[in-house]
Amino acid sequence: MALDESKQNDEVFEDRGVTYLVEKELFEKIKPIAVEFITTPRGGGFKLTSSLKPAESACGSCTSC
């Protein structure tokens, strides 16, 4: 996630007063998408869920091996 200005190739939608921008090409691959703010013992942050499957990696996590 990042702060950005809307561009011609963006899909723009609003949910609960927050405006989201996603590149149209990417949006077609990931929709539906959900954005939640969660709080855990380690702190708070945004959780994004979509139909996009994670890339296969040798170590099976999102961190570098």
Backbone atoms as SQL, in Angstrom:
CREATE TABLE atoms (id INTEGER PRIMARY KEY, chain TEXT, resi INTEGER, resn TEXT, atom TEXT, x REAL, y REAL, z REAL);
INSERT INTO atoms VALUES
  (1, 'A', 1, 'MET', 'N', 0.844, -1.169, 0.000),
  (2, 'A', 1, 'MET', 'CA', 0.000, 0.000, 0.000),
  (3, 'A', 1, 'MET', 'C', 0.889, 1.231, 0.000),
  (4, 'A', 2, 'ALA', 'N', 0.401, 2.262, -0.661),
  (5, 'A', 2, 'ALA', 'CA', 1.130, 3.524, -0.729),
  (6, 'A', 2, 'ALA', 'C', 0.133, 4.653, -0.989),
  (7, 'A', 3, 'LEU', 'N', 0.524, 5.846, -0.681),
  (8, 'A', 3, 'LEU', 'CA', -0.285, 7.023, -1.000),
  (9, 'A', 3, 'LEU', 'C', 0.031, 7.423, -2.423),
  (10, 'A', 4, 'ASP', 'N', -0.995, 7.745, -3.195),
  (11, 'A', 4, 'ASP', 'CA', -0.774, 8.066, -4.602),
  (12, 'A', 4, 'ASP', 'C', -1.923, 8.933, -5.105),
  (13, 'A', 5, 'GLU', 'N', -1.707, 9.564, -6.220),
  (14, 'A', 5, 'GLU', 'CA', -2.746, 10.323, -6.908),
  (15, 'A', 5, 'GLU', 'C', -3.379, 9.429, -7.962),
  (16, 'A', 6, 'SER', 'N', -4.663, 9.619, -8.225),
  (17, 'A', 6, 'SER', 'CA', -5.375, 8.835, -9.222),
  (18, 'A', 6, 'SER', 'C', -4.816, 9.092, -10.614),
  (19, 'A', 7, 'LYS', 'N', -4.676, 8.002, -11.373),
  (20, 'A', 7, 'LYS', 'CA', -4.216, 8.087, -12.758),
  (21, 'A', 7, 'LYS', 'C', -5.299, 7.511, -13.660),
  (22, 'A', 8, 'GLN', 'N', -5.161, 7.714, -14.943),
  (23, 'A', 8, 'GLN', 'CA', -6.170, 7.280, -15.906),
  (24, 'A', 8, 'GLN', 'C', -6.361, 5.766, -15.891),
  (25, 'A', 9, 'ASN', 'N', -5.304, 5.003, -15.585),
  (26, 'A', 9, 'ASN', 'CA', -5.407, 3.549, -15.615),
  (27, 'A', 9, 'ASN', 'C', -5.736, 2.945, -14.242),
  (28, 'A', 10, 'ASP', 'N', -6.303, 3.740, -13.329),
  (29, 'A', 10, 'ASP', 'CA', -6.652, 3.264, -11.995),
  (30, 'A', 10, 'ASP', 'C', -8.136, 2.964, -11.863),
  (31, 'A', 11, 'GLU', 'N', -8.428, 1.936, -11.092),
  (32, 'A', 11, 'GLU', 'CA', -9.790, 1.660, -10.636),
  (33, 'A', 11, 'GLU', 'C', -9.901, 2.386, -9.302),
  (34, 'A', 12, 'VAL', 'N', -10.906, 3.211, -9.125),
  (35, 'A', 12, 'VAL', 'CA', -11.064, 4.011, -7.918),
  (36, 'A', 12, 'VAL', 'C', -12.349, 3.588, -7.214),
  (37, 'A', 13, 'PHE', 'N', -12.239, 3.282, -5.915),
  (38, 'A', 13, 'PHE', 'CA', -13.435, 2.957, -5.148),
  (39, 'A', 13, 'PHE', 'C', -13.279, 3.470, -3.725),
  (40, 'A', 14, 'GLU', 'N', -14.400, 3.625, -3.060),
  (41, 'A', 14, 'GLU', 'CA', -14.413, 4.168, -1.706),
  (42, 'A', 14, 'GLU', 'C', -15.115, 3.186, -0.786),
  (43, 'A', 15, 'ASP', 'N', -14.585, 3.060, 0.430),
  (44, 'A', 15, 'ASP', 'CA', -15.193, 2.206, 1.442),
  (45, 'A', 15, 'ASP', 'C', -14.998, 2.855, 2.800),
  (46, 'A', 16, 'ARG', 'N', -16.080, 3.104, 3.498),
  (47, 'A', 16, 'ARG', 'CA', -16.060, 3.701, 4.836),
  (48, 'A', 16, 'ARG', 'C', -15.253, 4.995, 4.893),
  (49, 'A', 17, 'GLY', 'N', -15.412, 5.815, 3.854),
  (50, 'A', 17, 'GLY', 'CA', -14.774, 7.118, 3.830),
  (51, 'A', 17, 'GLY', 'C', -13.331, 7.130, 3.360),
  (52, 'A', 18, 'VAL', 'N', -12.797, 5.980, 2.967),
  (53, 'A', 18, 'VAL', 'CA', -11.421, 5.900, 2.474),
  (54, 'A', 18, 'VAL', 'C', -11.461, 5.593, 0.983),
  (55, 'A', 19, 'THR', 'N', -10.714, 6.363, 0.192),
  (56, 'A', 19, 'THR', 'CA', -10.647, 6.148, -1.248),
  (57, 'A', 19, 'THR', 'C', -9.436, 5.285, -1.568),
  (58, 'A', 20, 'TYR', 'N', -9.660, 4.242, -2.370),
  (59, 'A', 20, 'TYR', 'CA', -8.606, 3.317, -2.767),
  (60, 'A', 20, 'TYR', 'C', -8.374, 3.414, -4.270),
  (61, 'A', 21, 'LEU', 'N', -7.129, 3.267, -4.675),
  (62, 'A', 21, 'LEU', 'CA', -6.745, 3.256, -6.087),
  (63, 'A', 21, 'LEU', 'C', -6.005, 1.951, -6.358),
  (64, 'A', 22, 'VAL', 'N', -6.402, 1.261, -7.406),
  (65, 'A', 22, 'VAL', 'CA', -5.720, 0.036, -7.828),
  (66, 'A', 22, 'VAL', 'C', -5.604, 0.098, -9.341),
  (67, 'A', 23, 'GLU', 'N', -4.426, -0.228, -9.862),
  (68, 'A', 23, 'GLU', 'CA', -4.275, -0.262, -11.316),
  (69, 'A', 23, 'GLU', 'C', -5.317, -1.214, -11.897),
  (70, 'A', 24, 'LYS', 'N', -6.015, -0.778, -12.943),
  (71, 'A', 24, 'LYS', 'CA', -7.112, -1.567, -13.516),
  (72, 'A', 24, 'LYS', 'C', -6.679, -2.974, -13.898),
  (73, 'A', 25, 'GLU', 'N', -5.506, -3.120, -14.510),
  (74, 'A', 25, 'GLU', 'CA', -5.024, -4.436, -14.927),
  (75, 'A', 25, 'GLU', 'C', -4.822, -5.354, -13.713),
  (76, 'A', 26, 'LEU', 'N', -4.221, -4.826, -12.652),
  (77, 'A', 26, 'LEU', 'CA', -4.032, -5.600, -11.434),
  (78, 'A', 26, 'LEU', 'C', -5.362, -5.901, -10.770),
  (79, 'A', 27, 'PHE', 'N', -6.254, -4.923, -10.738),
  (80, 'A', 27, 'PHE', 'CA', -7.562, -5.097, -10.102),
  (81, 'A', 27, 'PHE', 'C', -8.331, -6.256, -10.728),
  (82, 'A', 28, 'GLU', 'N', -8.234, -6.422, -12.043),
  (83, 'A', 28, 'GLU', 'CA', -8.918, -7.528, -12.716),
  (84, 'A', 28, 'GLU', 'C', -8.376, -8.880, -12.255),
  (85, 'A', 29, 'LYS', 'N', -7.111, -8.930, -11.881),
  (86, 'A', 29, 'LYS', 'CA', -6.497, -10.181, -11.432),
  (87, 'A', 29, 'LYS', 'C', -6.800, -10.496, -9.972),
  (88, 'A', 30, 'ILE', 'N', -7.005, -9.471, -9.147),
  (89, 'A', 30, 'ILE', 'CA', -7.112, -9.683, -7.700),
  (90, 'A', 30, 'ILE', 'C', -8.515, -9.571, -7.130),
  (91, 'A', 31, 'LYS', 'N', -9.464, -9.059, -7.914),
  (92, 'A', 31, 'LYS', 'CA', -10.784, -8.830, -7.335),
  (93, 'A', 31, 'LYS', 'C', -11.466, -10.143, -7.006),
  (94, 'A', 32, 'PRO', 'N', -12.261, -10.231, -5.988),
  (95, 'A', 32, 'PRO', 'CA', -12.538, -9.163, -5.028),
  (96, 'A', 32, 'PRO', 'C', -11.364, -8.956, -4.071),
  (97, 'A', 33, 'ILE', 'N', -11.292, -7.765, -3.527),
  (98, 'A', 33, 'ILE', 'CA', -10.238, -7.419, -2.581),
  (99, 'A', 33, 'ILE', 'C', -10.883, -6.818, -1.334),
  (100, 'A', 34, 'ALA', 'N', -10.323, -7.142, -0.181),
  (101, 'A', 34, 'ALA', 'CA', -10.820, -6.595, 1.086),
  (102, 'A', 34, 'ALA', 'C', -9.655, -5.941, 1.818),
  (103, 'A', 35, 'VAL', 'N', -9.905, -4.787, 2.404),
  (104, 'A', 35, 'VAL', 'CA', -8.902, -4.076, 3.189),
  (105, 'A', 35, 'VAL', 'C', -9.466, -3.918, 4.588),
  (106, 'A', 36, 'GLU', 'N', -8.724, -4.426, 5.567),
  (107, 'A', 36, 'GLU', 'CA', -9.148, -4.323, 6.962),
  (108, 'A', 36, 'GLU', 'C', -8.017, -3.716, 7.775),
  (109, 'A', 37, 'PHE', 'N', -8.371, -2.990, 8.828),
  (110, 'A', 37, 'PHE', 'CA', -7.368, -2.550, 9.794),
  (111, 'A', 37, 'PHE', 'C', -7.475, -3.480, 10.976),
  (112, 'A', 38, 'ILE', 'N', -6.372, -4.144, 11.315),
  (113, 'A', 38, 'ILE', 'CA', -6.393, -5.089, 12.422),
  (114, 'A', 38, 'ILE', 'C', -5.417, -4.663, 13.499),
  (115, 'A', 39, 'THR', 'N', -5.678, -5.095, 14.719),
  (116, 'A', 39, 'THR', 'CA', -4.796, -4.847, 15.847),
  (117, 'A', 39, 'THR', 'C', -4.402, -6.196, 16.441),
  (118, 'A', 40, 'THR', 'N', -3.111, -6.386, 16.618),
  (119, 'A', 40, 'THR', 'CA', -2.584, -7.620, 17.189),
  (120, 'A', 40, 'THR', 'C', -1.668, -7.251, 18.353),
  (121, 'A', 41, 'PRO', 'N', -1.203, -8.228, 19.113),
  (122, 'A', 41, 'PRO', 'CA', -0.247, -7.916, 20.180),
  (123, 'A', 41, 'PRO', 'C', 1.029, -7.244, 19.670),
  (124, 'A', 42, 'ARG', 'N', 1.341, -7.420, 18.393),
  (125, 'A', 42, 'ARG', 'CA', 2.538, -6.797, 17.805),
  (126, 'A', 42, 'ARG', 'C', 2.260, -5.405, 17.253),
  (127, 'A', 43, 'GLY', 'N', 1.016, -4.955, 17.284),
  (128, 'A', 43, 'GLY', 'CA', 0.665, -3.632, 16.781),
  (129, 'A', 43, 'GLY', 'C', -0.491, -3.697, 15.805),
  (130, 'A', 44, 'GLY', 'N', -0.781, -2.581, 15.159),
  (131, 'A', 44, 'GLY', 'CA', -1.887, -2.507, 14.220),
  (132, 'A', 44, 'GLY', 'C', -1.388, -2.273, 12.809),
  (133, 'A', 45, 'GLY', 'N', -2.242, -2.621, 11.849),
  (134, 'A', 45, 'GLY', 'CA', -1.876, -2.401, 10.463),
  (135, 'A', 45, 'GLY', 'C', -2.971, -2.855, 9.529),
  (136, 'A', 46, 'PHE', 'N', -2.747, -2.682, 8.252),
  (137, 'A', 46, 'PHE', 'CA', -3.724, -3.056, 7.248),
  (138, 'A', 46, 'PHE', 'C', -3.509, -4.495, 6.807),
  (139, 'A', 47, 'LYS', 'N', -4.614, -5.199, 6.619),
  (140, 'A', 47, 'LYS', 'CA', -4.583, -6.562, 6.111),
  (141, 'A', 47, 'LYS', 'C', -5.336, -6.558, 4.783),
  (142, 'A', 48, 'LEU', 'N', -4.658, -6.997, 3.731),
  (143, 'A', 48, 'LEU', 'CA', -5.264, -7.065, 2.403),
  (144, 'A', 48, 'LEU', 'C', -5.509, -8.526, 2.063),
  (145, 'A', 49, 'THR', 'N', -6.717, -8.841, 1.630),
  (146, 'A', 49, 'THR', 'CA', -7.018, -10.183, 1.153),
  (147, 'A', 49, 'THR', 'C', -7.651, -10.062, -0.221),
  (148, 'A', 50, 'SER', 'N', -7.295, -11.014, -1.098),
  (149, 'A', 50, 'SER', 'CA', -7.819, -11.000, -2.453),
  (150, 'A', 50, 'SER', 'C', -7.807, -12.413, -3.006),
  (151, 'A', 51, 'SER', 'N', -8.244, -12.543, -4.239),
  (152, 'A', 51, 'SER', 'CA', -8.242, -13.841, -4.901),
  (153, 'A', 51, 'SER', 'C', -6.877, -14.177, -5.497),
  (154, 'A', 52, 'LEU', 'N', -5.920, -13.255, -5.420),
  (155, 'A', 52, 'LEU', 'CA', -4.589, -13.478, -5.959),
  (156, 'A', 52, 'LEU', 'C', -3.859, -14.500, -5.099),
  (157, 'A', 53, 'LYS', 'N', -3.346, -15.533, -5.722),
  (158, 'A', 53, 'LYS', 'CA', -2.612, -16.560, -5.005),
  (159, 'A', 53, 'LYS', 'C', -1.168, -16.114, -4.817),
  (160, 'A', 54, 'PRO', 'N', -0.584, -16.409, -3.640),
  (161, 'A', 54, 'PRO', 'CA', 0.815, -16.023, -3.409),
  (162, 'A', 54, 'PRO', 'C', 1.746, -16.752, -4.373),
  (163, 'A', 55, 'ALA', 'N', 2.825, -16.103, -4.704),
  (164, 'A', 55, 'ALA', 'CA', 3.821, -16.709, -5.596),
  (165, 'A', 55, 'ALA', 'C', 4.485, -17.878, -4.877),
  (166, 'A', 56, 'GLU', 'N', 4.792, -18.914, -5.631),
  (167, 'A', 56, 'GLU', 'CA', 5.494, -20.061, -5.075),
  (168, 'A', 56, 'GLU', 'C', 6.933, -19.660, -4.796),
  (169, 'A', 57, 'SER', 'N', 7.440, -20.080, -3.630),
  (170, 'A', 57, 'SER', 'CA', 8.845, -19.815, -3.316),
  (171, 'A', 57, 'SER', 'C', 9.422, -21.036, -2.628),
  (172, 'A', 58, 'ALA', 'N', 10.714, -21.134, -2.646),
  (173, 'A', 58, 'ALA', 'CA', 11.386, -22.292, -2.067),
  (174, 'A', 58, 'ALA', 'C', 11.206, -22.361, -0.551),
  (175, 'A', 59, 'CYS', 'N', 11.093, -21.205, 0.094),
  (176, 'A', 59, 'CYS', 'CA', 11.011, -21.227, 1.552),
  (177, 'A', 59, 'CYS', 'C', 9.567, -21.153, 2.059),
  (178, 'A', 60, 'GLY', 'N', 8.612, -20.865, 1.193),
  (179, 'A', 60, 'GLY', 'CA', 7.214, -20.873, 1.595),
  (180, 'A', 60, 'GLY', 'C', 6.770, -19.691, 2.436),
  (181, 'A', 61, 'SER', 'N', 7.481, -18.588, 2.389),
  (182, 'A', 61, 'SER', 'CA', 7.062, -17.410, 3.139),
  (183, 'A', 61, 'SER', 'C', 7.306, -16.169, 2.297),
  (184, 'A', 62, 'CYS', 'N', 6.871, -15.024, 2.824),
  (185, 'A', 62, 'CYS', 'CA', 7.021, -13.782, 2.076),
  (186, 'A', 62, 'CYS', 'C', 8.373, -13.122, 2.342),
  (187, 'A', 63, 'THR', 'N', 9.200, -13.724, 3.207),
  (188, 'A', 63, 'THR', 'CA', 10.513, -13.149, 3.481),
  (189, 'A', 63, 'THR', 'C', 11.550, -13.745, 2.549),
  (190, 'A', 64, 'SER', 'N', 12.650, -13.058, 2.413),
  (191, 'A', 64, 'SER', 'CA', 13.731, -13.560, 1.561),
  (192, 'A', 64, 'SER', 'C', 14.383, -14.769, 2.205),
  (193, 'A', 65, 'CYS', 'N', 14.790, -15.703, 1.372),
  (194, 'A', 65, 'CYS', 'CA', 15.468, -16.913, 1.880),
  (195, 'A', 65, 'CYS', 'C', 16.948, -16.668, 1.988);
